């Protein structure tokens, strides 16, 4: 009986468990998209470590601790390709439409320079953006019908003159109502 106790205790102590920090990151990541997507999505941290395997082809990331906003993401594979490309300053190579949800908002960002860290004179700085969806089009010519300025009211093209151009679709009013 004593050996059974030690075996059970040993198994409990050595089974992989989620830390409190992991469960918080998972909760944050799940908040980025609709529950119908995020509850079955793969959850990764920003270093791309898998916190939870998914089964629906979507990936969610928690709020990025290196940014000033609350910015968790839920995205499909083209957006993972995009995120890898922009992080590594390469051209993205997706060939399908990409969808990403950021239902908690975003961190302040330039609408013209993907690598800007603060506003510059004349820059179209996006600040106070709440819930939104982002769409990648393999044929970027499809973006031509949309405005390129974030304050136009409604969807707009972010980073239009770069390989990272994509459609921003605010769900909440943007610019924010005063």
N, C-alpha and C positions, 0 to 999 in steps of 0.2 A: 504494500500500500504506500509505503514511504517513497519507493522508487517511482511510482505513478505520480505522486505529488511533485517530485523534482522534475520529472519529464514534462508535466503540464506547465509548471512554472518556467522551465527553460524555454518551452515553445512560446509561451506568452511574451517573455522578455526578448525573444529573438525574431518574432514576426515583424515584418515591416509595418510601421504605423505612420499615419499622417501626423505631423506636428501641428500645433496650434497655428503656426505661421502658414503652413501648407493649406490648412482648411480655410484660413482667411483669404489667401490668394485664390483658392478655388472659388470661394464665394464672390470675391471681387470680379474674377473672370466671368463667372456666370451672369453677373449683373450687366454685362456689356450688350447682350443680345436677348431676343425673346426666349422665354423659358423653353418653348417648343424646339429651339435649336440648342441653347446652351446646356440643357440638362443632359444631353447625350453627346456633347462635343468633347474632343480632346482638350485638356487644359494643360497649357505650358506656361512656364515662367518666362521672363524676358531673356534669360540665357538659353531658352529653348529646351530646358529640362522638362520632361513630361511629369506632370503632377497627377494626372488621371487620364487613362486611355479612354477614347471615345469610340462611337460606333456610327456616326452619321456623316463623316467627311468634313465637319467643321472643326475649327480650332479657336479657342478663346484664350486671351492673355489677360492677366490682372492689371490693375492700375500700375503704371510704371513709376517706381520710386525715384527715378532720376529726373522726373518732370514735375512741373509745378501744378498741373491740373489733375483732375480725376479722369483717367483716360484708359479704362479697360477696353479691349477689342474682342469681337467675335468675327471670324472671317473664313472664307472658303480658300481652296488651294491657290488660285491666282493671286490672292492677297498675301499669302505666305511667300510666294515668289517675289512679289512687289516689295514686301518688308525686308526680305533678305537682300534684294538688289539695292534698295535705298540705303540700308545700313552699311553695305559694303561698297557704296558709290559705283555700282554697275548698272547697266541697262537691264530692266526687267525683261523676262522672256515668256510671260504667260500668253496663252493662245485661246483662252476662254474668258467669258465675262466674269469679273470678280465682284463679290458683294462683301462688304464689311459693315458691321454694326458698331456704333459707339453710343449706346443709349444713356451713358452717364455723362457724356460731354467730351471735352478735349482740353488739351493744354494750349495756351496761346502760341500761335504759329504764324509765320509769314505765308501769304497766299502766293507769293512770287518766287521765293527762294527756299527750297526745302531744307537748307542747312543754316538758315538765319537763326540766331539765338535771341535776338532782340529787335524791336522795330527800328527801321531807318527812315529818314525823311522821305516822304512820298511812297513808302511801302504800304501795301494793302495788308494790314496786320489783322488777323482773325483772333478775336478775344471775346470770351463770354459765350462761345458756341456750346449749346447744350446737346440734347439727343440729335443724332444724325446718322445717315447711312452714306456709305461711299461706294461708288461703282467704277470699276475698271472696264474699259472697252478695248478689246484687241485691235479694233480698227479705230484709232484715235480720231479719225475724221468725223466720227459720230459726235464728238465733243463740240464741233464747230457751231452747232445751233444754240449753245448755252453761253451766257455771259461769263466773263473771266474775272469780274470784280465781285468780291464776297458780299458787298453791301447792296447788291442789286435787288435783293428780296427774292427768295426762292433758290432753286438749285444754281450752282455755279461751278466753273472749272477751277480747281486748285492746281497750282504749279503748271499753268498752261504751256509755257515755252520750254518745258523740260521733258525728259523721258518718263517722268513720274506724274504726268497729267492724269487727273481723275475727276469724276463728278462728285461734288459734295451735295447732299440732299438733306437740308435741315428738317427735322421733325418739329422742333420748337421754333418759334419766330427767331430769325436772325436777319439783321442785327436785333439784339434783344429789345423788347418794348421798354420804354422808360416810364 
